[in-house]
Amino acid sequence: MRDEERQLVPYEEERELQRKLKEARERRDAIEIKAIRAELVTFYVFYGETYKNSEAPDPQSAKWCLKKALELQKDHPVANYRYGHLMYADKEYALAAYYFKKAVDGSPEKCLSVTQSLIANIITVNCGLLMAKLAIQEVDELEELYEDDLTDAAKREDFLSRMIVNSQEMLERHMYLKVTPSRDEYISQERYLSEKETIGDNEIKICVTPDYRVMQFQNRKPEKLTQTEFYVAHTVLMSATYLETQKIGEALKDLEKIIKPDAIRKCLSRLSKNIPFWDLIVDTYLTGNYSARRRRNGIKYTLLCHSSIAIP
């Protein structure tokens, strides 16, 4: 079983981090222990996110990675948030509420984004209502068994049903985000689907859900993006000023895994090579070994994404 688990994350990188953590513990170096443990937690959360939001989502592998992260740091907000979503999808409402509460509480070093906190709180309310409905159904079954008056049961059922509908409608209204260089806006799934199909003149759109990640430009064929390509492209397209590789890396530093400069350079090279319209939307400045990029003048950029997606 352990051999199979090892294959879920890069074995050599995991083993090296675990070795460093073990040695730091043997030296009782508290500062080093904290730093390496944080790096290992970030490692597991990144791969948990990758399995959860890949083109072919793998919830079981995502759970394994996130559990490993939470074993090392129980109060890690993003690990709890991601695990809460997985529990909610499994209809484990009590567990989902527990992990979302832990996520909102956060840790001394980190907290959820405003969007993540809002979604976590809405889903926690929804979990409570769904659990209450299940509990009341059990009470109603007992009352029916003993032939008690069912009028109160019907009233309770109607009240809970309306509360759940209200909670789900609130969640629906905040389920997606529309992000432009000038503002962020919560939108419904209906509006997301409508805007996804509408591309204006000189407009570039990136659309992201847990199992869908594409770039669209005018009437051209949509182009799929990897997770790292999405992060890098989004950062460049949000900027009206030139960003060199170091600045792109700094903009991505709050993600759950540090993307190194060499990886960013390779990613930019892939985007330029694989996206036929890349040079039409991105202005690249080259001089010697220096290069920088920005959104071209006159190009409008919009990101449409599910609210659970991590955004740089």
Beta strands, then each sheet from edge to edge (+ up, - down):
strand 1: 176-179
strand 2: 184-187
strand 3: 203-209
strand 4: 212-217
strand 5: 223-224
strand 6: 243-244
strand 7: 282-287
strand 8: 290-295
strand 9: 300-306
sheet 1: 2+ 1- 9+ 3+ 4- 5+
sheet 2: 6+ 8- 7+
end
